[in-house]
């Protein structure tokens, strides 16, 4: 078994490689529906434990990601004052042998592109990129980022791996934040990134709208969307947080108009939306405004069982409603492969018959 320390995980994979690995994982999941269990979250006070198990048939792996974190909510913003390292455990499906134990820092550092991530979450950005790839127009060239924080940064890096943008707009309620983001990412990615103050006009101009916020309320009106636009949203509510008193109401980034106008809606996991009673999707189904039959899972689209976008004028939505074990396992497997190529980590030999 290979044991990798946080510093050894830094800079091993590119965002483009992570996106491709996650897409392959969702293709596996489309062929084998039972290989990725719903993310589970255990709450105790302000502490939360997250677990995500999955199998990866194309790579003969099965495993688990686990992490603990402390939550804090102030007004409409959710933050994480403390987080444990990410822990990935991988096993060989052919003989049950342990393959790797990966300890990743909460700043899973540089990608090979040389652009530092600001959070450990390669996974969330990669899932969003796969969903955006399969639902947005192939010629989409204008991106609007709603948010200028850690996830916005990671998502810009991920989306730049699947589309050629001529312009990237970024909005944050704080002028300094959006201007600093635009300046930094323009230089880092050699893209035309501009800060915008008028959300309505920016939404109307965008081919892709990516909402990466910490809000608990919708961040734009679906009435502003132009024909052919694609929307990706990453906020995933958790009924456990409401029940424990951490937040007063379920989190939402998308309003009813966006969902009503969408010709195609895809989600990372219907089961997770139901389990967490997520505000963007679950509540609309319960109210009779949407039907589960008309909401595809990303694995079904990537696996060829469902069709996403049907025409260039469709408005489409991908709700990345939470981390998926299959995505994390695909990235962890890639990290192990790159680490072995570089002879990193500590190899532990298990006694025969142990």
Secondary structure, DSSP 8 states (H G I E B T S, - for coil): -EEE-HHHHTT-S-HHHHHHHHHHHHHHHHH-TTSB---EEEEETTEEEEEEEEEEGGGTEEEEEEEEEEEEEETTEEEEEEE--EEEEEEETTT--EEEEEEE-TT--B-TTS-B-SSS-HHHHHHHHHHHHHHS-TT--EEEEE--SHHHHHHHHHHTTTS--SEEEEE-SSHHHHHHHHHHHHHHHT--EEE-S-HHHHHHH-SEEEE----SS--S-GGG--TT-EEEE-----HHHHHTTS-SS---SS-HHHHHH-SEEEES-HHHHHHTT-TTTHHHHHTTSS-GGGEEEHHHHHTTSS----STT--EEEE--S--HHHHHHHHHHHHHHHHHTT-SEE----TT-
